[in-house]
Amino acid sequence: PSPAEERLRLSPVSVRDDGLGGTALHLLLPRGWTVNGGIVWRADSASPADLDVRVESADASLGYRALPRRAYVWRSRGGDDKTRPFIGPRGYDSEPPVGDAVVYVERKVLPDHHRPGSYHVLDRRPLPSLARVIASGVEDRGSTDVSAARVRVRVLADGRKFDEDVYCVLVQTRTPAGGEELVFWGPERLYSFRAPEGRLDEHYGILQTIAASIRFDDGWTGRYSMLRADIRDRPGRSRISDREFALFLQSARDSHANDHSAVAVAQEQLRARVNSVLAAELGETETFFDPRSEREVSLPRGFARAWASSRGAYLGARDSAYDPRVDAPAEGWA
């Protein structure tokens, strides 16, 4: 959709997950946009599920991607004691911590997703307000530091140039262990926006709206919380085998977890706070409250009126006199 479009309709789309079964997440997309990917599973005692999702406009010129994340662990000795080689929990890479989100994006994320020499950094923007919000929702497992930033790069791919913003929230937690200190660290949020060269800012409202709409299904969140608890509470071992993991996954899939668990409620509250901070920080979206779903929804700035349908769709109209109930009365617009 162009920035000057008079009306923007966003329709609900669901992404299924074969691991835990059912719907994993929901998001809002404009007409013609597509979503690919979903939940990636691994036998990992800390973060067994990750999100790898690509969203693109009909002509593939605009895109949002939830990038797969890596988890790291390090100990205070730094592995220098050769008599006791450090073996971290399965799913973690043993690397010294990087405390700054900008440094992590430039050192780890960009080289992993772009060819050397195909990109250069245009701008670096720390987001301390976002870091504070995420820090307030981090599980208290020790001393925690959070860094957040946006890094903009220009990329040459397939003979075309496009601009990309990478958002990263980096969390680092220090916990005592056997007379030394373990540092668990990695991105808590990692995603990117893409647009043709020089045109990213003009499309920021719709890209941020899509990113803000993504939420995990309450039922899926309940089953996933049960899976993590079962893995965490098993006796004895820090590493988990593929067979053990498959059994835990099957047990969680067959469970009837509470759709309105405390974890799901806390997750929704944190999502709303993050969206509010980004709307204030970047100024390209505004937030509305939908009393039907009792959820907040973000829309690009500039619409005079926002409408919600009984089917979960949203409509922004620049003309305050426009009434979608005339064109589509069966959709229950309000």
C-alpha positions in Angstrom: 0.0 0.0 0.0 1.3 3.5 -0.8 1.5 6.1 2.0 -1.2 8.1 0.2 -3.7 5.3 0.1 -7.1 6.5 1.3 -8.0 3.2 3.1 -5.9 0.4 4.4 -7.5 -3.0 5.4 -5.6 -5.4 7.6 -6.9 -9.0 7.8 -6.1 -11.6 10.4 -3.7 -14.5 9.3 -2.8 -17.5 11.4 0.4 -19.6 11.3 0.1 -23.2 12.4 2.7 -25.3 14.2 3.1 -29.0 13.8 5.3 -29.3 16.9 2.7 -28.5 19.5 -0.3 -28.7 17.1 -2.8 -26.0 16.3 -2.2 -22.3 15.7 1.1 -20.9 17.0 0.7 -17.2 16.2 -1.5 -14.5 14.7 -0.8 -11.4 12.7 -2.4 -8.8 10.5 -1.6 -8.4 6.8 -2.7 -6.1 4.0 -4.3 -7.7 0.9 -1.8 -9.5 -1.3 0.9 -9.9 1.4 2.2 -13.4 2.2 3.7 -15.1 5.2 6.1 -18.0 5.1 7.9 -20.0 7.8 6.9 -20.5 11.4 8.1 -22.2 14.5 11.6 -23.9 14.4 12.1 -26.7 17.0 15.3 -28.0 18.5 16.3 -30.2 21.4 17.3 -27.3 23.6 16.7 -27.1 27.3 16.6 -23.3 27.4 14.7 -22.2 24.2 13.3 -25.2 22.4 11.2 -23.1 20.0 12.3 -20.2 17.8 10.5 -18.1 15.3 11.7 -17.8 11.6 9.0 -16.0 9.6 9.1 -14.0 6.4 6.4 -11.5 5.4 6.4 -9.9 2.0 4.2 -7.5 -0.1 2.7 -8.7 -3.3 5.5 -7.5 -5.4 8.2 -8.6 -2.8 9.5 -5.0 -2.5 8.6 -4.7 1.1 9.4 -7.2 3.8 9.4 -8.1 7.5 11.4 -11.0 8.9 11.6 -12.5 12.4 15.2 -13.7 12.3 16.2 -17.0 14.0 18.1 -16.3 17.2 21.1 -18.0 18.8 21.8 -18.5 22.5 25.2 -18.2 24.1 26.8 -19.1 27.4 30.2 -18.2 28.9 31.9 -18.7 32.2 34.0 -16.2 34.2 37.2 -18.2 33.6 36.5 -17.9 29.9 37.5 -21.5 29.3 41.1 -20.9 30.2 41.2 -23.7 32.7 42.2 -26.5 30.3 41.8 -29.2 33.0 38.0 -28.5 33.0 36.8 -27.8 29.5 33.5 -25.9 29.6 30.6 -27.7 28.0 27.4 -25.6 28.1 23.8 -26.8 27.9 22.7 -28.2 24.6 21.5 -25.4 22.3 24.0 -22.8 23.5 27.2 -21.6 21.7 30.1 -21.1 24.0 31.3 -17.5 23.3 32.2 -14.5 25.4 29.4 -12.1 25.8 28.7 -9.1 23.6 26.9 -6.5 25.8 25.8 -4.0 23.1 23.0 -4.6 20.6 24.7 -2.5 17.9 27.9 -4.5 18.2 26.0 -7.8 18.1 24.1 -6.9 15.0 27.3 -5.8 13.1 29.4 -8.7 14.4 27.0 -11.6 14.3 23.7 -10.9 12.5 24.7 -9.0 9.3 27.6 -11.5 8.4 25.2 -14.4 8.9 22.6 -13.0 6.5 24.5 -11.1 3.9 27.6 -11.8 1.7 30.8 -10.0 2.7 31.0 -6.7 0.8 27.3 -6.7 -0.2 26.2 -4.2 2.5 27.3 -1.2 4.5 25.9 0.5 7.7 24.0 3.7 7.2 22.8 4.4 10.7 23.0 3.1 14.3 20.3 4.0 16.8 20.3 2.8 20.4 16.8 2.3 21.9 17.3 2.6 25.7 13.5 3.0 26.3 12.8 -0.3 24.7 15.6 -2.0 26.7 14.0 -0.8 29.9 10.6 -2.2 29.0 12.1 -5.6 28.1 14.2 -5.6 31.3 11.0 -5.2 33.3 9.7 -8.5 31.8 12.8 -10.6 32.0 12.6 -13.6 34.4 14.7 -13.0 37.5 17.4 -15.6 37.2 20.3 -13.3 38.3 21.9 -10.0 37.4 20.5 -9.0 34.0 21.6 -6.3 31.5 19.5 -5.4 28.4 20.6 -3.5 25.3 18.4 -2.5 22.4 19.1 -0.9 19.1 18.2 -0.4 15.4 20.9 -0.7 12.8 20.2 0.5 9.2 22.1 -1.0 6.3 22.1 -0.7 2.5 22.3 -4.0 0.8 23.1 -5.0 -2.8 21.3 -8.3 -3.8 20.4 -9.7 -7.2 21.6 -6.4 -8.9 19.2 -4.3 -6.8 19.8 -2.1 -3.7 17.5 -2.1 -0.8 17.6 -0.7 2.8 17.2 -2.9 5.8 16.6 -2.0 9.5 17.6 -4.7 12.0 16.1 -4.5 15.4 17.8 -6.3 18.2 17.1 -6.6 22.0 20.1 -8.3 23.6 19.8 -9.8 27.1 22.7 -10.9 29.3 22.1 -12.7 32.6 24.9 -13.5 35.1 24.3 -16.4 37.6 26.7 -17.9 40.2 27.7 -21.5 39.5 30.3 -23.6 41.4 32.4 -20.7 42.6 32.4 -18.9 39.3 29.9 -17.1 37.2 28.0 -18.2 34.1 26.8 -15.6 31.6 23.8 -16.6 29.5 23.3 -14.1 26.7 21.7 -13.6 23.3 18.9 -11.7 21.4 15.5 -11.7 23.1 14.0 -10.0 20.0 15.6 -10.0 16.5 13.7 -8.8 13.4 14.2 -6.7 10.3 12.3 -4.4 7.8 13.2 -4.2 4.1 12.3 -1.7 1.4 13.8 -0.4 -1.9 16.7 2.0 -1.5 15.8 5.3 0.0 12.1 4.3 0.6 12.2 2.5 4.0 11.0 5.5 6.0 7.9 6.1 3.8 6.7 2.5 4.4 7.6 2.4 8.1 4.1 2.7 9.3 2.8 -0.5 7.6 5.9 -2.5 8.4 5.8 -1.6 12.1 2.1 -2.3 12.1 2.7 -5.8 10.9 5.5 -6.4 13.4 3.3 -5.0 16.3 0.4 -7.3 15.3 2.3 -10.6 15.8 1.2 -12.4 18.9 1.5 -16.0 20.0 -1.8 -17.9 20.4 -2.8 -18.2 24.1 -3.4 -22.0 23.8 0.0 -22.5 22.2 1.7 -20.3 24.8 0.1 -22.5 27.6 1.4 -25.7 26.0 4.8 -24.2 25.4 5.0 -23.1 29.0 4.2 -26.6 30.1 6.9 -28.1 27.8 9.5 -25.7 29.2 8.5 -26.5 32.8 8.7 -30.3 32.2 12.2 -29.9 30.7 13.4 -27.6 33.5 12.1 -29.9 36.3 13.4 -33.2 35.0 15.9 -34.7 37.4 19.7 -34.6 37.0 20.9 -33.5 33.6 21.3 -30.2 31.9 21.5 -31.6 28.4 18.5 -33.2 26.8 18.6 -36.0 24.2 16.5 -36.0 21.0 14.4 -38.9 22.3 13.7 -37.2 25.6 12.8 -34.0 23.8 10.4 -35.8 21.5 8.6 -37.3 24.5 8.2 -34.0 26.3 6.9 -32.4 23.0 4.3 -35.2 22.6 3.2 -34.8 26.3 2.8 -31.0 25.9 0.9 -31.5 22.5 -1.6 -33.8 24.2 -2.1 -31.6 27.2 -5.0 -29.2 27.8 -3.1 -26.2 29.0 -5.0 -23.2 30.2 -5.6 -20.8 27.3 -5.6 -17.9 29.7 -2.5 -18.8 31.7 -0.5 -16.2 33.7 2.3 -16.6 31.1 0.0 -15.7 28.2 -1.4 -12.7 30.1 2.1 -11.4 31.0 3.2 -12.0 27.4 0.3 -9.9 26.0 1.0 -7.1 28.5 4.6 -7.0 27.6 3.8 -6.9 23.9 1.5 -4.0 24.4 4.2 -2.0 26.3 6.8 -2.7 23.6 4.4 -1.5 20.9 3.6 1.6 22.9 7.3 2.4 23.3 8.1 1.9 19.6 5.1 4.0 18.6 6.4 6.9 20.8 10.0 6.4 19.8 9.6 6.1 16.0 6.4 8.1 15.6 5.0 6.1 12.6 2.1 4.3 14.2 -0.6 5.0 16.7 -2.4 2.7 19.1 -6.1 2.0 19.3 -8.0 -0.2 21.8 -10.4 -2.7 20.4 -13.1 -3.4 23.1 -14.3 -6.5 21.3 -11.0 -8.4 21.6 -9.8 -6.3 24.6 -6.5 -5.9 22.8 -4.6 -2.9 21.5 -3.9 -2.6 17.8 -1.3 -0.5 16.0 -2.1 1.3 12.7 0.0 3.6 10.6 -0.4 7.3 11.5 -2.6 9.6 9.3 -5.9 7.8 9.3 -8.9 9.9 10.6 -10.8 6.9 11.8 -10.1 3.3 12.6 -12.7 0.5 12.2 -12.8 -3.1 13.5 -14.9 -5.9 12.0 -16.5 -8.8 13.9 -14.1 -11.1 11.9 -11.0 -9.6 13.4 -10.1 -7.3 10.4 -9.1 -3.6 10.8 -9.6 -0.7 8.5 -7.9 2.7 8.6 -9.7 5.5 6.6 -8.3 8.9 5.9 -11.8 10.3 5.1 -13.7 10.6 8.4 -17.0 10.4 6.5 -16.3 7.0 5.1 -18.5 4.3 6.6 -17.6 0.6 5.7 -21.0 -0.5 7.1 -22.5 0.8 3.8 -20.2 -1.2 1.6 -20.0 -4.4 3.7 -22.7 -4.5 6.3 -22.3 -8.3 7.0 -18.8 -7.8 8.4 -20.0 -6.1 11.5 -17.8 -3.0 11.3 -17.7 -0.7 14.4 
